[in-house]
Amino acid sequence: MGVKNKVWAGLLAVSLLPATQAFALGLAGFSDLWVMSVFKKGGPMMWPILLCSIIAVAIIFERLANLRRRKVINPKYLREVRALWLNHEFSAALKLCLKHTNSMSRIVRAGLIRSHMGVLEVERAVDSAGSHESTLLTANLRGLGVIANLAPMLGLLGTVAGMIKAFNVISTSGTGNPSLVASGISEALITTAAGLIVGIPTLAAYHFFRGRADKLIFEMEEISISFMEEISYALHKKDEEAGNAVHKEG
């Protein structure tokens, strides 16, 4: 992953940290902090919003670790394994694949394992492995999408609860105690803001990682097509050489 992408993804992750940090400080006894005071005024709906923020941060850091280009497509490995399969050294290429754990190595390994079965079997194996790796690259992104939609909805639910509280106070006490009415309205506004603070960065992170995953998947598809073409040529050439050797012996 490039430096620019790392910076943007890091900012997205950091933007979700204040609520988590405030929660940790609150547990340590810093209940007089302004953030904790606002958190308490937000009411019970602040807890699920906080949980959403913690999960979102965890997913962001997990995707940062697993969507690195080197972890998915290792250029050095590709150069080495390509030189081996073009020289018909399929066993050596397979051993090299076993030494690497990136996504592309697993796709190439699936094809090389079936290289003795013919080109069609190689193509089936590569397609199947490619589909599996594509699924792994988009893992947990659905969770970010859910949180991006859920957090604002939880904030809205808190807003409704706060307004109900405010109108209940008005119905029982009238408008003679503005502080009680303001308390309910304040709760409503705080939960709305908290839901948006969590939801907006999470939505941005979702689209960032989705674009990153799509780019890597497209690159993997191009490499897989090139691999199948070159392995087909290598197998065809190997068959020709074997046929010529049999013909000379005959």
Secondary structure, 3 states (H helix, E strand, C coil): CCHHHHHHHHHHHHCCHHHHHHHHHHHCCCCCCHHHHHHHHCCCCHHHHHHHHHHHHHHHHHHHHHCCHHHHCCHHHHHHHHHHHHCCCHHHHHHHHHCCCCHHHHHHHHHHHCHHHCHHHHHHHHHHHHHHHHHHHCCCHHHHHHHHHHHHHHHHHHHHHHHHHHHHHHHHHCCCCHHHHHHHHHHHHHHHHHHHHHHHHHHHHHHHHHHHHHHHHHHHHHHHHHHHHHHHHHHHHHHHHHHHHHHHHC
